[in-house]
Amino acid sequence: MTLCYPALVPGVLLKRYKRFLADVRLDDGREVVAHCPNTGSMKAVNVPGCRVWLSPSDNPKRKLLWTWELIELPQSDGTQALASVHTGRTNRIVEAALSDGTVAALAGYATLKREVKVDEARLDFLLSDPVQGNVYIEVKQVTLKEADGHGYFPDAVSVRGTKHLQTLARLAQSGERAVLLFCVAHEGIEDVAPAAHIDPAYAAALEEAQRHGVEVLAYGVAFEREGQAPTAIRLSRALPVWG
């Protein structure tokens, strides 16, 4: 299933501040303040001049009428690579893919539940089936790390992210099926294993979780365009985890 964007408006980043706010000059010359979900850990979004795509809100009660959806950076071959900066969109396309069987290793379950609390952690999805049992799933969006396109990492290289891995490991040790699913939300590096460029401490925690039985999967995304404008995003194909 494809998640369609509203009509996105292009612009140029002027500056980012207070972690979730950015000043953007739209192509029509207007300067606006945009909400930037999940940009706190991305170094590339601090680079003035980056091309960005914003979605407008038609809700007059919202304090900010613009949301930063995508970043776009030139690549060495002259093309432009898109990267999603909105983890909420990632979870929606993963949910759609789990429902329609795109993720082959997780197909055939009867029910899907979002945001499942386990101990002190909140995991993204729970699949259940009377025959196959349960599978607990945590999704990690993988995004751009450096402005030149080299290297990337999941959004949860943090205490919270490590807690998710530990929770998945405890579930696996107790006999439950537990899955960490990397969603590689960047065009320019979608064919590279996500675990190859993550923080070393997080990589060690990931390997430890795998030793306890946690399954680690990775999928890339595909963007659709109309002319130069991005119009949709979807989960595409399975990727290797460790290369």
MDAnalysis code that builds the backbone (N, CA, C; Angstrom):
import MDAnalysis as mda
import numpy as np

u = mda.Universe.empty(729, n_residues=243, atom_resindex=np.repeat(np.arange(243), 3), trajectory=True)
u.add_TopologyAttr("name", ["N", "CA", "C"] * 243)
u.add_TopologyAttr("resid", np.arange(1, 244))
u.add_TopologyAttr("resname", ["MET", "THR", "LEU", "CYS", "TYR", "PRO", "ALA", "LEU", "VAL", "PRO", "GLY", "VAL", "LEU", "LEU", "LYS", "ARG", "TYR", "LYS", "ARG", "PHE", "LEU", "ALA", "ASP", "VAL", "ARG", "LEU", "ASP", "ASP", "GLY", "ARG", "GLU", "VAL", "VAL", "ALA", "HIS", "CYS", "PRO", "ASN", "THR", "GLY", "SER", "MET", "LYS", "ALA", "VAL", "ASN", "VAL", "PRO", "GLY", "CYS", "ARG", "VAL", "TRP", "LEU", "SER", "PRO", "SER", "ASP", "ASN", "PRO", "LYS", "ARG", "LYS", "LEU", "LEU", "TRP", "THR", "TRP", "GLU", "LEU", "ILE", "GLU", "LEU", "PRO", "GLN", "SER", "ASP", "GLY", "THR", "GLN", "ALA", "LEU", "ALA", "SER", "VAL", "HIS", "THR", "GLY", "ARG", "THR", "ASN", "ARG", "ILE", "VAL", "GLU", "ALA", "ALA", "LEU", "SER", "ASP", "GLY", "THR", "VAL", "ALA", "ALA", "LEU", "ALA", "GLY", "TYR", "ALA", "THR", "LEU", "LYS", "ARG", "GLU", "VAL", "LYS", "VAL", "ASP", "GLU", "ALA", "ARG", "LEU", "ASP", "PHE", "LEU", "LEU", "SER", "ASP", "PRO", "VAL", "GLN", "GLY", "ASN", "VAL", "TYR", "ILE", "GLU", "VAL", "LYS", "GLN", "VAL", "THR", "LEU", "LYS", "GLU", "ALA", "ASP", "GLY", "HIS", "GLY", "TYR", "PHE", "PRO", "ASP", "ALA", "VAL", "SER", "VAL", "ARG", "GLY", "THR", "LYS", "HIS", "LEU", "GLN", "THR", "LEU", "ALA", "ARG", "LEU", "ALA", "GLN", "SER", "GLY", "GLU", "ARG", "ALA", "VAL", "LEU", "LEU", "PHE", "CYS", "VAL", "ALA", "HIS", "GLU", "GLY", "ILE", "GLU", "ASP", "VAL", "ALA", "PRO", "ALA", "ALA", "HIS", "ILE", "ASP", "PRO", "ALA", "TYR", "ALA", "ALA", "ALA", "LEU", "GLU", "GLU", "ALA", "GLN", "ARG", "HIS", "GLY", "VAL", "GLU", "VAL", "LEU", "ALA", "TYR", "GLY", "VAL", "ALA", "PHE", "GLU", "ARG", "GLU", "GLY", "GLN", "ALA", "PRO", "THR", "ALA", "ILE", "ARG", "LEU", "SER", "ARG", "ALA", "LEU", "PRO", "VAL", "TRP", "GLY"])
u.atoms.positions = np.array([
    [0.837, -1.190, 0.000],
    [0.000, 0.000, 0.000],
    [0.875, 1.243, 0.000],
    [0.468, 2.256, -0.771],
    [1.220, 3.499, -0.885],
    [0.572, 4.577, -0.032],
    [1.392, 5.333, 0.689],
    [0.909, 6.468, 1.460],
    [1.115, 7.721, 0.624],
    [0.013, 8.384, 0.280],
    [0.089, 9.586, -0.544],
    [0.311, 10.811, 0.331],
    [1.191, 11.686, -0.124],
    [1.400, 12.957, 0.552],
    [0.338, 13.959, 0.098],
    [0.032, 14.948, 0.943],
    [-0.718, 16.096, 0.424],
    [0.172, 16.837, -0.566],
    [-0.337, 17.845, -1.225],
    [0.470, 18.605, -2.179],
    [1.624, 19.268, -1.427],
    [2.839, 18.766, -1.648],
    [4.005, 19.273, -0.925],
    [4.543, 20.539, -1.575],
    [5.082, 21.423, -0.737],
    [5.595, 22.715, -1.199],
    [7.098, 22.741, -0.969],
    [7.883, 23.020, -2.017],
    [9.344, 23.018, -1.863],
    [9.882, 24.328, -1.326],
    [11.041, 24.231, -0.690],
    [11.710, 25.422, -0.181],
    [13.148, 25.121, 0.159],
    [13.796, 26.082, 0.806],
    [15.203, 25.967, 1.193],
    [15.307, 26.226, 2.692],
    [16.054, 25.381, 3.373],
    [16.264, 25.554, 4.804],
    [17.112, 26.794, 5.070],
    [16.616, 27.661, 5.955],
    [17.397, 28.808, 6.401],
    [18.131, 28.487, 7.694],
    [17.410, 27.954, 8.671],
    [18.051, 27.489, 9.900],
    [17.065, 26.610, 10.663],
    [17.618, 25.748, 11.496],
    [16.814, 24.921, 12.382],
    [17.161, 25.297, 13.810],
    [16.171, 25.335, 14.690],
    [16.419, 25.731, 16.065],
    [15.389, 25.082, 16.983],
    [15.687, 25.087, 18.267],
    [14.819, 24.465, 19.261],
    [14.422, 23.052, 18.862],
    [15.309, 22.364, 18.217],
    [15.205, 20.959, 17.829],
    [14.073, 20.664, 16.852],
    [12.862, 21.133, 17.098],
    [11.741, 20.749, 16.257],
    [11.191, 21.902, 15.421],
    [11.919, 22.995, 15.283],
    [11.459, 24.126, 14.503],
    [12.503, 24.496, 13.457],
    [12.039, 25.019, 12.321],
    [12.957, 25.453, 11.274],
    [12.361, 26.631, 10.526],
    [13.236, 27.530, 10.107],
    [12.840, 28.608, 9.205],
    [13.116, 28.144, 7.780],
    [12.132, 28.278, 6.925],
    [12.239, 27.812, 5.541],
    [11.783, 28.927, 4.608],
    [12.544, 29.148, 3.527],
    [12.103, 30.056, 2.470],
    [11.493, 29.222, 1.350],
    [10.194, 29.372, 1.143],
    [9.513, 28.649, 0.078],
    [9.948, 29.169, -1.282],
    [9.748, 28.359, -2.303],
    [10.163, 28.760, -3.643],
    [9.434, 30.005, -4.139],
    [8.249, 30.290, -3.560],
    [7.525, 31.491, -3.975],
    [7.982, 32.738, -3.218],
    [9.013, 32.587, -2.367],
    [9.585, 33.725, -1.671],
    [9.123, 33.914, -0.236],
    [8.045, 33.261, 0.166],
    [7.563, 33.387, 1.540],
    [8.536, 32.711, 2.507],
    [8.687, 33.299, 3.689],
    [9.470, 32.667, 4.745],
    [8.522, 32.196, 5.831],
    [8.599, 30.905, 6.184],
    [7.662, 30.300, 7.122],
    [8.430, 29.543, 8.194],
    [7.752, 29.276, 9.308],
    [8.284, 28.422, 10.371],
    [7.611, 27.066, 10.251],
    [8.398, 26.013, 10.220],
    [7.869, 24.659, 10.036],
    [8.189, 23.789, 11.237],
    [7.273, 22.864, 11.534],
    [7.510, 21.839, 12.543],
    [8.337, 20.735, 11.913],
    [9.368, 20.281, 12.634],
    [10.297, 19.290, 12.085],
    [10.273, 18.018, 12.913],
    [9.380, 17.094, 12.660],
    [9.364, 15.858, 13.446],
    [10.613, 15.031, 13.209],
    [11.145, 14.472, 14.314],
    [12.279, 13.553, 14.234],
    [13.507, 14.149, 13.554],
    [13.846, 15.377, 13.829],
    [15.063, 15.930, 13.241],
    [16.160, 16.147, 14.265],
    [15.899, 15.835, 15.510],
    [16.881, 16.111, 16.551],
    [18.179, 15.373, 16.368],
    [18.160, 14.196, 15.744],
    [19.370, 13.393, 15.627],
    [19.996, 13.454, 14.245],
    [19.467, 14.270, 13.349],
    [19.949, 14.290, 11.973],
    [20.849, 15.498, 11.725],
    [22.129, 15.246, 11.504],
    [23.069, 16.343, 11.295],
    [22.779, 17.105, 10.003],
    [22.286, 16.408, 8.989],
    [22.110, 17.038, 7.689],
    [21.130, 18.190, 7.728],
    [20.159, 18.138, 8.623],
    [19.150, 19.186, 8.629],
    [19.671, 20.478, 9.234],
    [20.892, 20.492, 9.700],
    [21.492, 21.729, 10.182],
    [22.211, 22.477, 9.065],
    [22.203, 21.963, 7.858],
    [22.961, 22.546, 6.758],
    [22.086, 23.541, 6.000],
    [22.331, 24.835, 6.144],
    [21.549, 25.817, 5.392],
    [21.649, 25.564, 3.888],
    [20.558, 25.761, 3.194],
    [20.540, 25.562, 1.753],
    [20.006, 24.215, 1.329],
    [19.774, 23.303, 2.276],
    [19.180, 22.014, 1.924],
    [17.784, 22.230, 1.347],
    [17.460, 21.487, 0.321],
    [16.102, 21.510, -0.221],
    [15.195, 20.716, 0.713],
    [14.025, 21.270, 1.008],
    [13.066, 20.594, 1.866],
    [11.691, 20.640, 1.209],
    [10.842, 19.716, 1.619],
    [9.464, 19.666, 1.145],
    [8.548, 19.712, 2.353],
    [7.625, 20.667, 2.356],
    [6.719, 20.874, 3.470],
    [5.290, 20.519, 3.083],
    [4.548, 20.002, 4.064],
    [3.113, 19.793, 3.862],
    [2.353, 20.888, 4.594],
    [1.381, 21.513, 3.932],
    [0.597, 22.559, 4.585],
    [-0.547, 21.961, 5.387],
    [-0.981, 22.674, 6.424],
    [-2.144, 22.266, 7.201],
    [-3.292, 23.217, 6.906],
    [-4.499, 22.651, 6.786],
    [-5.672, 23.491, 6.578],
    [-6.448, 23.682, 7.885],
    [-5.808, 23.331, 9.016],
    [-6.438, 23.481, 10.327],
    [-6.006, 24.818, 10.939],
    [-6.909, 25.791, 11.003],
    [-6.519, 27.117, 11.514],
    [-6.167, 27.117, 13.001],
    [-6.508, 26.050, 13.733],
    [-6.213, 25.987, 15.160],
    [-4.775, 25.568, 15.441],
    [-4.097, 25.060, 14.423],
    [-2.713, 24.650, 14.617],
    [-1.811, 25.871, 14.726],
    [-0.887, 25.821, 15.681],
    [0.042, 26.933, 15.876],
    [0.982, 27.073, 14.686],
    [1.453, 25.930, 14.172],
    [2.318, 25.930, 13.000],
    [1.567, 25.305, 11.828],
    [1.541, 25.996, 10.706],
    [0.753, 25.542, 9.563],
    [1.573, 24.741, 8.563],
    [2.843, 24.495, 8.885],
    [3.704, 23.747, 7.963],
    [4.422, 22.634, 8.722],
    [4.543, 21.473, 8.076],
    [5.280, 20.336, 8.630],
    [6.331, 19.888, 7.629],
    [7.534, 19.722, 8.128],
    [8.644, 19.264, 7.296],
    [8.483, 17.760, 7.057],
    [8.344, 17.372, 5.799],
    [8.155, 15.966, 5.450],
    [9.431, 15.299, 4.939],
    [10.114, 15.975, 4.019],
    [11.233, 15.353, 3.321],
    [12.399, 16.327, 3.215],
    [13.588, 15.784, 3.147],
    [14.789, 16.536, 2.822],
    [15.303, 15.997, 1.498],
    [15.919, 16.865, 0.710],
    [16.401, 16.469, -0.610],
    [17.800, 17.023, -0.809],
    [18.747, 16.128, -1.102],
    [20.134, 16.547, -1.262],
    [20.703, 16.036, -2.581],
    [21.550, 16.831, -3.244],
    [22.162, 16.376, -4.491],
    [23.161, 15.255, -4.236],
    [23.201, 14.314, -5.152],
    [24.138, 13.205, -5.070],
    [25.282, 13.392, -6.066],
    [26.315, 12.584, -5.943],
    [27.507, 12.739, -6.785],
    [27.215, 12.498, -8.264],
    [26.133, 11.748, -8.564],
    [25.803, 11.470, -9.969],
    [24.868, 12.525, -10.558],
    [24.610, 13.590, -9.810],
    [23.768, 14.666, -10.322],
    [22.291, 14.520, -10.010],
    [21.903, 13.412, -9.404],
    [20.501, 13.211, -9.058],
    [20.199, 13.806, -7.680],
    [18.921, 13.860, -7.341],
    [18.480, 14.311, -6.034],
    [17.963, 13.107, -5.253],
    [18.394, 12.960, -3.998],
    [17.946, 11.856, -3.153],
    [17.020, 12.385, -2.073],
    [15.883, 11.734, -1.905],
    [14.919, 12.107, -0.883],
    [15.132, 11.282, 0.374],
    [14.883, 11.901, 1.521],
    [14.880, 11.179, 2.786],
    [13.708, 11.676, 3.613],
    [12.970, 10.751, 4.192],
    [11.857, 11.124, 5.055],
    [12.385, 11.536, 6.421],
    [11.800, 12.586, 7.001],
    [12.182, 12.988, 8.349],
    [11.002, 12.839, 9.302],
    [10.014, 12.064, 8.921],
    [8.772, 11.973, 9.698],
    [8.530, 10.508, 10.061],
    [8.862, 10.122, 11.305],
    [8.712, 8.722, 11.696],
    [7.258, 8.278, 11.716],
    [6.341, 9.213, 11.918],
    [4.929, 8.849, 11.885],
    [4.520, 8.292, 10.541],
    [5.071, 8.858, 9.466],
    [4.783, 8.334, 8.127],
    [5.371, 6.935, 7.971],
    [6.569, 6.738, 8.529],
    [7.205, 5.426, 8.438],
    [6.334, 4.350, 9.072],
    [5.827, 4.613, 10.269],
    [4.995, 3.621, 10.934],
    [3.721, 3.339, 10.147],
    [3.181, 4.353, 9.482],
    [1.962, 4.143, 8.702],
    [2.210, 3.252, 7.490],
    [3.354, 3.450, 6.800],
    [3.596, 2.589, 5.641],
    [3.994, 1.183, 6.076],
    [4.665, 1.058, 7.229],
    [4.967, -0.282, 7.750],
    [3.675, -0.987, 8.152],
    [2.767, -0.266, 8.788],
    [1.486, -0.860, 9.165],
    [0.741, -1.360, 7.930],
    [0.730, -0.556, 6.878],
    [0.070, -0.977, 5.641],
    [0.737, -2.214, 5.052],
    [2.081, -2.243, 5.095],
    [2.817, -3.382, 4.549],
    [2.589, -4.652, 5.366],
    [2.471, -4.508, 6.692],
    [2.167, -5.666, 7.528],
    [0.765, -6.198, 7.227],
    [-0.152, -5.295, 6.945],
    [-1.535, -5.690, 6.678],
    [-1.691, -6.380, 5.333],
    [-0.932, -5.917, 4.320],
    [-1.118, -6.495, 2.982],
    [-0.111, -7.584, 2.637],
    [0.761, -7.944, 3.580],
    [1.674, -9.062, 3.357],
    [2.961, -8.709, 2.643],
    [3.282, -7.414, 2.496],
    [4.524, -7.011, 1.828],
    [5.749, -7.551, 2.558],
    [5.694, -7.576, 3.890],
    [6.809, -8.124, 4.679],
    [6.578, -9.628, 4.804],
    [7.219, -10.379, 3.932],
    [6.937, -11.814, 3.805],
    [7.142, -12.571, 5.112],
    [8.168, -12.207, 5.871],
    [8.472, -12.927, 7.110],
    [7.413, -12.717, 8.184],
    [6.539, -11.725, 7.984],
    [5.524, -11.408, 8.989],
    [4.113, -11.502, 8.410],
    [3.961, -12.259, 7.348],
    [2.656, -12.389, 6.692],
    [1.826, -13.494, 7.342],
    [0.513, -13.398, 7.180],
    [-0.381, -14.479, 7.578],
    [-0.945, -14.400, 8.974],
    [-0.712, -13.298, 9.684],
    [-1.264, -13.143, 11.029],
    [-2.678, -12.577, 10.954],
    [-3.512, -12.972, 11.902],
    [-4.936, -12.636, 11.842],
    [-5.229, -11.195, 12.247],
    [-4.546, -10.685, 13.279],
    [-4.850, -9.342, 13.778],
    [-3.587, -8.527, 13.969],
    [-3.738, -7.202, 13.893],
    [-2.641, -6.272, 14.089],
    [-3.080, -5.216, 15.086],
    [-2.236, -4.973, 16.087],
    [-2.517, -3.953, 17.094],
    [-1.357, -2.981, 17.146],
    [-1.670, -1.682, 17.256],
    [-0.638, -0.647, 17.321],
    [-0.321, -0.278, 18.771],
    [0.908, 0.155, 18.993],
    [1.371, 0.696, 20.269],
    [1.017, -0.217, 21.451],
    [1.827, -1.219, 21.623],
    [1.626, -2.215, 22.673],
    [2.617, -1.967, 23.803],
    [2.120, -1.800, 25.023],
    [2.991, -1.573, 26.165],
    [3.466, -2.899, 26.723],
    [4.779, -3.034, 26.829],
    [5.401, -4.226, 27.399],
    [6.399, -3.764, 28.453],
    [6.169, -4.144, 29.701],
    [6.984, -3.647, 30.805],
    [6.966, -2.112, 30.782],
    [8.135, -1.487, 30.699],
    [8.201, -0.024, 30.687],
    [8.352, 0.541, 29.277],
    [8.335, -0.309, 28.288],
    [8.514, 0.134, 26.903],
    [7.193, 0.066, 26.147],
    [7.086, 0.871, 25.116],
    [5.922, 0.832, 24.232],
    [6.410, 0.456, 22.834],
    [6.031, -0.732, 22.391],
    [6.449, -1.223, 21.081],
    [5.419, -0.836, 20.029],
    [5.859, -0.793, 18.770],
    [5.008, -0.247, 17.710],
    [3.833, -1.142, 17.328],
    [4.070, -2.461, 17.203],
    [3.013, -3.333, 16.695],
    [3.024, -4.693, 17.395],
    [1.840, -5.297, 17.436],
    [1.686, -6.682, 17.871],
    [0.828, -7.399, 16.843],
    [1.386, -8.440, 16.239],
    [0.631, -9.320, 15.349],
    [0.239, -10.562, 16.133],
    [-1.005, -10.993, 15.968],
    [-1.483, -12.173, 16.701],
    [-2.214, -13.107, 15.753],
    [-2.125, -14.385, 16.066],
    [-2.801, -15.393, 15.260],
    [-3.009, -16.633, 16.129],
    [-4.183, -17.294, 16.050],
    [-4.426, -18.470, 16.891],
    [-3.481, -19.635, 16.604],
    [-2.924, -19.679, 15.399],
    [-2.013, -20.768, 15.032],
    [-0.555, -20.340, 15.223],
    [-0.201, -19.149, 14.700],
    [1.198, -18.720, 14.725],
    [1.609, -18.051, 16.039],
    [0.628, -17.648, 16.838],
    [0.950, -16.995, 18.104],
    [1.148, -15.501, 17.924],
    [1.994, -14.910, 18.763],
    [2.225, -13.468, 18.742],
    [3.593, -13.125, 18.165],
    [3.687, -11.926, 17.614],
    [4.984, -11.373, 17.241],
    [4.970, -9.884, 17.591],
    [5.935, -9.476, 18.406],
    [6.078, -8.090, 18.829],
    [7.083, -7.403, 17.906],
    [6.728, -6.197, 17.435],
    [7.530, -5.523, 16.415],
    [7.841, -4.096, 16.837],
    [9.111, -3.734, 16.748],
    [9.526, -2.346, 16.932],
    [10.145, -1.866, 15.622],
    [9.700, -0.706, 15.149],
    [10.174, -0.153, 13.882],
    [11.175, 0.960, 14.160],
    [12.295, 0.942, 13.457],
    [13.283, 2.011, 13.554],
    [13.495, 2.622, 12.177],
    [13.193, 3.897, 12.049],
    [13.451, 4.577, 10.789],
    [14.935, 4.866, 10.669],
    [15.488, 4.583, 9.509],
    [16.895, 4.845, 9.234],
    [16.957, 6.022, 8.277],
    [17.704, 7.060, 8.653],
    [17.710, 8.293, 7.878],
    [19.120, 8.814, 7.689],
    [19.195, 9.928, 7.003],
    [20.474, 10.522, 6.665],
    [21.234, 10.975, 7.909],
    [22.541, 10.772, 7.900],
    [23.379, 11.198, 9.020],
    [24.264, 12.382, 8.644],
    [24.880, 12.311, 7.497],
    [25.807, 13.372, 7.093],
    [25.281, 14.069, 5.846],
    [25.608, 15.341, 5.700],
    [25.083, 16.128, 4.585],
    [25.564, 15.620, 3.233],
    [26.724, 14.946, 3.182],
    [27.223, 14.463, 1.901],
    [26.673, 13.083, 1.546],
    [25.795, 12.556, 2.374],
    [25.143, 11.295, 2.043],
    [25.874, 10.056, 2.517],
    [26.975, 10.219, 3.267],
    [27.729, 9.052, 3.720],
    [27.317, 8.666, 5.139],
    [26.758, 7.492, 5.275],
    [26.428, 6.984, 6.597],
    [25.056, 7.399, 7.067],
    [24.456, 6.548, 7.867],
    [23.143, 6.842, 8.410],
    [22.927, 5.990, 9.634],
    [21.858, 6.271, 10.371],
    [21.648, 5.539, 11.601],
    [20.186, 5.596, 11.998],
    [19.725, 4.666, 12.845],
    [18.325, 4.709, 13.258],
    [18.073, 5.874, 14.202],
    [16.845, 6.287, 14.273],
    [16.509, 7.450, 15.076],
    [16.657, 7.207, 16.567],
    [16.794, 5.967, 16.972],
    [16.754, 5.648, 18.405],
    [18.100, 5.188, 18.946],
    [19.187, 5.846, 18.563],
    [20.472, 5.606, 19.213],
    [20.419, 6.379, 20.525],
    [19.772, 5.806, 21.507],
    [19.447, 6.527, 22.734],
    [19.124, 5.527, 23.829],
    [18.910, 6.046, 25.033],
    [18.473, 5.191, 26.135],
    [17.145, 4.521, 25.779],
    [16.254, 5.298, 25.185],
    [14.941, 4.756, 24.792],
    [15.088, 3.635, 23.768],
    [15.973, 3.845, 22.776],
    [16.167, 2.820, 21.761],
    [16.776, 1.549, 22.330],
    [17.738, 1.717, 23.240],
    [18.337, 0.551, 23.875],
    [17.318, -0.201, 24.724],
    [16.429, 0.538, 25.381],
    [15.375, -0.095, 26.177],
    [14.461, -0.944, 25.293],
    [14.178, -0.450, 24.094],
    [13.368, -1.242, 23.165],
    [14.058, -2.564, 22.836],
    [15.370, -2.496, 22.563],
    [16.108, -3.719, 22.259],
    [16.085, -4.685, 23.444],
    [16.254, -4.176, 24.638],
    [16.249, -5.023, 25.829],
    [14.874, -5.669, 26.037],
    [13.818, -4.906, 25.773],
    [12.465, -5.455, 25.900],
    [12.233, -6.566, 24.881],
    [12.658, -6.339, 23.650],
    [12.529, -7.373, 22.625],
    [13.316, -8.624, 23.016],
    [14.520, -8.431, 23.577],
    [15.343, -9.577, 23.985],
    [14.652, -10.382, 25.086],
    [14.033, -9.693, 26.056],
    [13.323, -10.409, 27.121],
    [12.136, -11.188, 26.563],
    [11.435, -10.600, 25.610],
    [10.318, -11.309, 24.979],
    [10.812, -12.560, 24.265],
    [11.911, -12.423, 23.523],
    [12.456, -13.574, 22.793],
    [12.904, -14.677, 23.744],
    [13.528, -14.294, 24.846],
    [13.986, -15.280, 25.823],
    [12.814, -16.008, 26.488],
    [11.667, -15.326, 26.568],
    [10.496, -15.959, 27.193],
    [9.699, -16.822, 26.217],
    [10.168, -16.907, 24.967],
    [9.506, -17.747, 23.982],
    [8.629, -17.015, 22.995],
    [8.500, -15.702, 23.159],
    [7.710, -14.921, 22.211],
    [8.558, -14.575, 20.988],
    [7.890, -14.354, 19.868],
    [8.608, -13.901, 18.675],
    [8.745, -12.385, 18.757],
    [9.961, -11.873, 18.613],
    [10.243, -10.447, 18.744],
    [11.068, -10.001, 17.542],
    [10.656, -8.872, 16.930],
    [11.261, -8.425, 15.675],
    [11.601, -6.945, 15.745],
    [12.818, -6.593, 15.333],
    [13.201, -5.207, 15.101],
    [13.235, -5.005, 13.592],
    [12.469, -4.042, 13.101],
    [12.382, -3.814, 11.662],
    [12.936, -2.434, 11.319],
    [14.071, -2.417, 10.607],
    [14.641, -1.165, 10.119],
    [13.899, -0.749, 8.848],
    [13.464, 0.492, 8.799],
    [12.875, 1.051, 7.588],
    [13.850, 2.092, 7.055],
    [14.481, 1.803, 5.934],
    [15.515, 2.672, 5.370],
    [14.833, 3.730, 4.515],
    [14.654, 4.920, 5.099],
    [13.830, 5.957, 4.476],
    [14.660, 6.987, 3.721],
    [15.634, 6.508, 2.960],
    [16.507, 7.406, 2.197],
    [16.816, 6.755, 0.865],
    [16.553, 7.465, -0.228],
    [16.788, 6.904, -1.560],
    [18.252, 6.597, -1.832],
    [19.141, 7.518, -1.479],
    [20.527, 7.386, -1.906],
    [21.276, 6.231, -1.288],
    [20.789, 5.680, -0.168],
    [21.517, 4.607, 0.510],
    [20.627, 3.408, 0.780],
    [19.592, 3.263, -0.013],
    [18.640, 2.202, 0.272],
    [19.180, 0.806, -0.005],
    [20.317, 0.709, -0.694],
    [20.863, -0.616, -0.985],
    [22.009, -0.971, -0.044],
    [22.164, -0.229, 1.053],
    [23.237, -0.489, 2.012],
    [22.626, -1.017, 3.300],
    [23.281, -1.985, 3.905],
    [22.748, -2.577, 5.139],
    [22.670, -1.523, 6.234],
    [21.523, -1.364, 6.895],
    [21.389, -0.302, 7.896],
    [22.291, -0.446, 9.101],
    [22.592, -1.669, 9.504],
    [23.400, -1.847, 10.704],
    [24.878, -1.523, 10.470],
    [25.268, -1.301, 9.236],
    [26.685, -1.074, 8.941],
    [27.170, 0.306, 9.350],
    [26.256, 1.244, 9.581],
    [26.674, 2.616, 9.848],
    [26.049, 3.194, 11.104],
    [25.620, 2.358, 12.006],
    [24.989, 2.881, 13.217],
    [26.029, 3.068, 14.313],
    [25.598, 3.766, 15.337],
    [26.458, 4.016, 16.485],
    [27.013, 2.685, 17.026],
    [28.332, 2.592, 17.289],
    [28.929, 1.321, 17.735],
    [28.275, 0.740, 18.980],
    [27.910, 1.589, 19.938],
    [27.277, 1.084, 21.157],
    [25.906, 0.473, 20.839],
    [25.177, 1.135, 19.941],
    [23.865, 0.589, 19.548],
    [24.045, -0.707, 18.767],
    [25.073, -0.768, 17.913],
    [25.348, -1.990, 17.149],
    [25.644, -3.158, 18.087],
    [26.397, -2.879, 19.154],
    [26.697, -3.938, 20.126],
    [25.425, -4.411, 20.822],
    [24.541, -3.451, 21.177],
    [23.271, -3.826, 21.806],
    [22.397, -4.620, 20.845],
    [22.469, -4.265, 19.569],
    [21.700, -4.991, 18.555],
    [22.195, -6.429, 18.420],
    [23.507, -6.606, 18.368],
    [24.061, -7.956, 18.268],
    [23.701, -8.791, 19.500],
    [23.721, -8.168, 20.672],
    [23.346, -8.870, 21.891],
    [21.884, -9.301, 21.836],
    [21.017, -8.428, 21.356],
    [19.602, -8.775, 21.231],
    [19.411, -9.943, 20.265],
    [20.157, -9.945, 19.174],
    [20.063, -11.054, 18.225],
    [20.501, -12.369, 18.859],
    [21.525, -12.311, 19.698],
    [21.971, -13.538, 20.365],
    [20.875, -14.105, 21.271],
    [20.007, -13.237, 21.775],
    [18.903, -13.682, 22.624],
    [17.673, -14.101, 21.819],
    [17.768, -14.022, 20.487],
    [16.675, -14.521, 19.652],
    [15.839, -13.474, 18.957],
    [16.200, -12.188, 19.091],
    [15.451, -11.140, 18.394],
    [15.761, -11.216, 16.895],
    [14.709, -11.222, 16.076],
    [14.886, -11.204, 14.626],
    [15.046, -9.758, 14.168],
    [15.990, -9.530, 13.268],
    [16.218, -8.182, 12.744],
    [15.984, -8.203, 11.236],
    [15.044, -7.368, 10.794],
    [14.707, -7.262, 9.375],
    [14.979, -5.841, 8.908],
    [15.125, -5.666, 7.600],
    [15.311, -4.332, 7.036],
    [14.582, -4.238, 5.707],
    [13.918, -3.118, 5.507],
    [13.221, -2.854, 4.241],
    [13.513, -1.433, 3.792],
    [13.659, -1.272, 2.476],
    [13.808, 0.048, 1.907],
    [12.456, 0.629, 1.547],
    [12.457, 1.895, 1.170],
    [11.237, 2.552, 0.727],
    [11.414, 3.006, -0.713],
    [10.297, 3.261, -1.364],
    [10.300, 3.845, -2.700],
    [9.429, 5.094, -2.670],
    [9.916, 6.153, -3.305],
    [9.152, 7.387, -3.431],
    [8.571, 7.461, -4.835],
    [7.382, 8.003, -4.932],
    [6.788, 8.284, -6.235],
    [6.801, 9.784, -6.451],
    [6.979, 10.196, -7.697],
    [7.051, 11.612, -8.030],
    [6.113, 11.937, -9.190],
    [5.696, 13.189, -9.212],
    [5.022, 13.748, -10.375],
    [5.856, 14.940, -10.796],
    [6.616, 14.766, -11.882],
    [7.638, 15.744, -12.200],
    [8.717, 15.663, -11.144],
    [9.055, 16.789, -10.519],
    [10.043, 16.790, -9.450],
    [9.409, 16.631, -8.074],
    [8.107, 16.776, -7.986],
    [7.437, 16.788, -6.684],
    [7.185, 15.373, -6.172],
    [7.618, 15.054, -4.950],
    [7.281, 13.758, -4.347],
    [5.783, 13.698, -4.061],
    [5.175, 12.581, -4.395],
    [3.732, 12.440, -4.192],
    [3.356, 11.309, -3.250],
    [4.244, 10.319, -3.068],
    [3.868, 9.165, -2.242],
    [5.113, 8.419, -1.801],
    [4.939, 7.589, -0.758],
    [6.012, 6.754, -0.234],
    [5.423, 5.389, 0.112],
    [6.209, 4.338, -0.080],
    [5.749, 2.994, 0.265],
    [6.944, 2.133, 0.652],
    [6.676, 1.084, 1.420],
    [7.709, 0.090, 1.722],
    [7.967, -0.712, 0.455],
    [9.243, -0.956, 0.143],
    [9.528, -1.594, -1.148],
    [10.096, -2.998, -1.014],
    [11.394, -3.130, -0.761],
    [12.002, -4.453, -0.826],
    [12.859, -4.728, 0.408],
    [13.054, -6.013, 0.666],
    [13.884, -6.420, 1.796],
    [15.342, -6.109, 1.519],
    [16.065, -5.721, 2.573],
    [17.493, -5.402, 2.460],
    [18.279, -6.268, 3.436],
    [19.569, -6.499, 3.163],
    [20.393, -7.208, 4.147],
    [20.623, -6.335, 5.368],
    [20.754, -6.953, 6.517],
    [20.964, -6.193, 7.740],
    [22.436, -5.915, 7.983],
    [23.268, -6.919, 7.856],
    [24.685, -6.751, 8.158],
    [25.551, -6.708, 6.899],
    [24.949, -6.716, 5.725],
    [25.734, -6.646, 4.500],
    [26.206, -8.012, 4.052],
])
